Amino acid sequence: MNKKFILGIYDDEDVLLTAIENIRAGGTKIYDVFSPFPVHGIDDVLGIKRSRLPIVAFFAGLTGMSFALWMQIWMMGFDWPMIIGGKPHIALPSFIPVTFELTVLFSAFGMVITFFIVSKLKPSMKVNVFDKRSTDDKFVMAIEVKEGVTDVAALNDLLRSNGAIEVNEKEVVK
């Protein structure tokens, strides 16, 4: 299935942010914006909601901490109890380093795995680059063209009137 996009090329991030506000205020839906570096405030202007990844990190870390404590208490207290340095079998202060490490490990792996699942990223995924200059020095705003619904000439004028230095059409195989 092919999708057609109108690409607005910008060379200044402030002009881009103003253009996004104006275009969204006019009711046009922006497919995505590509930039060579992170732009502060672009998530808010695009209307992207705050990520829930920290919640996943918290619960994955909690799982790691619980697993570490259960594992150490079971091994040192029940499976193979040893008296080391006169300490009791279940000495929680000596369990802190391993518990911390497994908390961080589970949290990191949980976030990475969740990110890949939510983003639908796969090892063999082919990424469509709308304009190669977006990896160097230009900002690219992509707006999807829907056949019979989108007025391409009006959209070109809208992008140019909002500071686009160049407007292109691109067809992408999805």
C-alpha positions in Angstrom: 0.0 0.0 0.0 1.4 3.4 -1.0 0.9 6.5 1.0 1.5 10.0 -0.4 2.9 12.8 1.7 3.5 16.5 1.4 6.9 17.5 2.9 7.6 21.0 4.2 11.3 21.6 4.6 12.4 24.2 7.2 15.8 25.5 8.1 15.0 27.1 11.5 13.5 25.4 14.5 11.7 28.5 15.8 10.0 28.9 12.4 9.1 25.2 12.5 7.5 25.4 15.9 5.4 28.5 14.8 4.4 26.6 11.6 3.3 23.6 13.6 1.1 25.7 15.9 -0.4 27.6 12.9 -1.0 24.4 10.8 -2.5 22.5 13.7 -4.7 25.5 14.6 -6.0 25.4 11.1 -7.2 21.8 11.5 -4.6 20.1 9.4 -3.3 16.8 10.9 0.5 16.5 10.9 1.8 13.0 10.3 5.2 13.6 11.8 8.1 16.0 12.1 11.8 15.0 11.6 14.7 16.9 12.9 18.5 16.5 13.0 18.5 17.1 16.8 16.0 17.2 19.6 13.8 20.3 19.6 12.7 21.6 23.0 8.9 21.9 23.2 8.1 20.1 20.0 6.2 17.3 21.8 3.8 19.8 23.4 3.3 21.7 20.1 2.6 18.5 18.2 0.1 17.4 20.9 2.1 14.2 21.8 1.1 12.9 25.2 3.6 12.3 28.0 5.2 8.8 27.9 4.1 6.1 30.3 7.5 4.4 30.2 8.4 5.6 33.7 5.5 3.6 35.1 6.8 0.5 33.3 10.3 1.3 34.7 8.9 1.5 38.3 7.1 -1.8 38.1 10.0 -3.6 36.4 12.3 -2.3 39.1 9.9 -3.4 41.8 9.8 -6.8 40.2 13.6 -6.9 40.1 13.9 -5.9 43.8 11.3 -8.5 44.8 13.1 -11.2 42.8 16.5 -10.2 44.3 15.3 -10.3 47.9 13.3 -13.5 47.4 16.3 -15.2 45.7 18.8 -14.2 48.4 16.5 -15.0 51.3 15.6 -18.4 49.8 19.3 -19.3 49.0 20.9 -18.0 52.2 18.0 -18.8 54.6 16.5 -22.1 53.4 18.2 -23.8 50.5 21.8 -23.7 51.7 22.0 -21.8 55.0 25.5 -20.8 56.0 26.8 -18.8 58.9 29.2 -16.2 57.4 31.0 -14.0 59.8 28.5 -14.6 62.6 25.7 -12.9 60.7 22.2 -14.4 60.7 21.0 -16.4 57.7 18.8 -13.6 56.5 20.9 -10.4 56.8 19.2 -7.7 54.8 22.0 -5.1 54.8 24.3 -7.6 53.0 21.6 -8.1 50.4 21.5 -4.4 49.3 24.2 -4.5 46.5 22.6 -7.5 44.7 19.1 -6.1 45.2 20.1 -2.7 43.8 21.8 -4.3 40.8 18.8 -6.5 39.9 16.5 -3.6 40.4 18.4 -1.5 37.8 18.8 -4.5 35.5 15.1 -5.4 35.4 14.1 -1.8 35.1 16.5 -1.2 32.1 15.4 -4.4 30.3 11.8 -3.7 31.0 12.0 -0.2 29.5 13.9 -1.4 26.4 11.6 -4.3 25.7 8.5 -2.1 26.3 9.9 0.6 24.0 10.4 -1.9 21.2 6.9 -3.4 21.6 5.1 -0.1 21.8 7.1 1.4 18.9 6.6 -1.7 16.8 10.3 -1.9 16.1 11.8 -5.1 14.8 15.4 -6.1 13.9 14.5 -6.4 10.2 12.4 -3.2 10.0 13.1 -0.9 7.0 12.8 2.7 8.0 11.6 5.2 5.4 13.6 8.4 5.3 11.4 11.2 4.0 14.3 13.5 3.2 17.9 12.8 3.9 18.6 16.4 4.9 16.6 15.8 8.0 19.6 13.9 9.3 22.0 16.8 8.7 20.6 20.4 8.9 16.9 20.6 7.8 13.6 20.1 9.6 10.9 18.1 7.7 7.2 18.2 8.4 5.2 15.4 6.8 1.5 15.7 6.1 -0.4 12.7 4.7 -2.4 13.3 1.6 -5.7 11.5 1.4 -7.0 11.1 -2.1 -10.2 13.1 -2.8 -10.0 14.9 0.6 -6.7 16.8 0.7 -6.3 19.9 -1.5 -2.6 19.6 -2.4 -2.3 23.2 -3.9 -3.8 24.7 -0.7 -1.6 22.6 1.5 1.5 23.7 -0.5 0.5 27.3 -0.1 -0.2 26.8 3.7 3.3 25.3 4.2 5.0 28.1 2.2 3.1 30.8 4.0 4.3 29.3 7.3 8.0 29.5 6.5 8.8 26.4 4.5 11.8 27.0 2.3 10.8 24.0 0.1 7.7 21.8 -0.4 7.9 18.4 -1.9 5.7 15.4 -2.5 6.8 11.9 -1.6 5.2 8.5 -2.1 6.1 5.9 0.5 5.5 2.1 0.4 4.0 1.0 3.7 
